[in-house]
């Protein structure tokens, strides 16, 4: 039965009883770290999905209070140094770092980073997104703005990378602290959905203020599942737990227009679930203010 399942799912090739790994699976093994992470995440999240499915659909507030998988992302434990806090933070940062390693490549495929010199990545986590950009664009100098323990572990993450000298970690709280100024690109990569709409819009407003005149604001996020998009696998279960957090890009687009940003562009992308990239530019005449 197991062999039949593996053959049917193109993991094994059966050549008259002689079994070998299929070419498709050998190609997929290039992404072994991502495959292992997705399998582990699905295993952790499946119990929450099964136990609390009715709440997920009908009572999302109650659901969020019950699920264990979502509580892995304990941002309130990222302020004060302790062995336990570092351990908990390192756990969820492993998840976000591995996902970002591959999602960053998609973002760079759809957006040209050559015009930028100074980048601010808000909620930039381990610095993996900034690292991938700096690795591909040697003119870029990046700043990662995140919570204190996240920055500590981020510095550890890039310590031995050739690009480490071009990546700075700035410790702070996006809710209460001003963003540093003078950047020609500010990015929100898989960060805004973690917050209620009101706070997400505040972050966008602070970023618009922080941008240099003529600078670009880039949002790269998971979007909502649209009608008919139900071709989902077992590995997408963890993302379904956050289903109510993934907003339409039009919500962010409306905020960008309110702030007076221009040249707003939306790109829809489908990976394991829908993604979108939203970019907008700050007016150059801000120089004269």
Secondary structure, 3 states (H helix, E strand, C coil): CHHHHHHHCCCEEEECCEEEECHHHHHHHHHHHHHHHHHHHHHHHHHHHHHCHHHHHHCHHHHHHHCCCHHHCCHHHCCCCCHHHHHHHHHHHHHHHHHHHHHHHHHHHHCCCCCCCEEEEECCCCCHHHHHHHHHCCCCEEEEEECHHHHHHHHHHCCCCHHHHHEEEEECCCCCCCCCCCEEEEEEECCHHHCCHHHHHHHHHHHHHHEEEEEEEEEEEECCCCCCCCCCCHHHHHHHCCHHHCCCHHHHHHHHHHCCCEEEEEEEEECCCEEEEEEEECCHHHHHC
